[in-house]
Amino acid sequence: MEEWTIETWEQQREQNALTAFYLYTPMCGTCAVASKMLDVIETLLPELPMGKANINFLEQLAFDYQIESVPCLLINRDSVVEKVYAFQSVPYLYEKLKK
């Protein structure tokens, strides 16, 4: 998964009806598991624009979207942003992200 900046996220949101942005921190054990789950999703949904970013470097984004914890997946669907904190399973994420 590609590392995105805030600008990349905003650009992808404008260009695509469905976009996902994964926020993590390197020291988060749960984030490591979530990253592996999203690698599978990326393989299953290659057409889905999906990026990731270390939230430690995106303080303004964390403030703007009121990110409460990591891992967090921001899903932009037709300009409405949904926050997912519980990554339950790959099938759960797949259902959330398929068109």
N, C-alpha and C positions, 0 to 999 in steps of 0.2 A: 504494500500500500504506500502510496506517495505521501510525503510530508507536504502539508499545505500551510500557507500563511492565511491571515484573515482576509487579505485581498483575493487570494485564490478561492476561498470559501464563498465570498460575496459574488465573485465572477461566476462560479459554478451555479450558485443559486439563481442568478439572473438568466443563465443560458439553458438550464435544465429544469423540467417539472419535478424531478425527483433527484435528490442529492443527499449524501450521508457524510458526516464529519465526525470522526472518532477522536475524542479527547482523553488523554492519559497522562500519567507521570511515570518516569522510568523506575522508580522505587516501589511501585504499586504491584503487588503479587497478583491481585485480581485482574489488573490491567494486562498482565502477561497472558493470562488465560483468555481474556476477551480478545486480545490481538490475534491469537491463534484461531479463535472462532470466526473473526472477521476475515482472516486469510481464506478460510473455506468459503465464506459468503462471496468474497471477491472472485473466486474461481467459478462459483455457481452463477453469479450475476456480473459477467465481465463488462456489460454495457452500462452498469451503474457507476456514475461518477462518485468516487469515495476516496476521501483523504483522511490523514491523521495529523495530530499536532500535540506536542508536549504543552499542556496547559500552564506549566510554570512560566512559559514565555508569552502567554496570551492573556495577561491580566485583564485587559479591557474587554475582550471577548467573554471571559468568565463573568465579569461584572454585567455586561450587556444582556447575556442570556441567563443570568442568575444560576450558574452552574453550582450545584450543591456538593457534588463529590465526583470522583472518577472511579471506574471508567464511566464515560458518558458518551452516548451516541446522539448527535443532533441529526434529525431526519427532516429535510426540507421537502415538503410535498405541496406543490402549488402555492408557494410563499408562506405556508404555515409550518412553523418549526416545532417538532415534537422532541422531547428529551427522553431518552431511554437510559436508565441506570442499571436495571436488572437484566443482564444478558442471558437469562435462563438456559437457552440451548441454541444450537445452530438452526434447527427447524423453526424455532420461535423468531429468530432474527430474519431468517429467510422470508417467512410470511409477512413480517413487518416491512420488508424492503422490496418485495417483488411488486411489479406494477399491476 
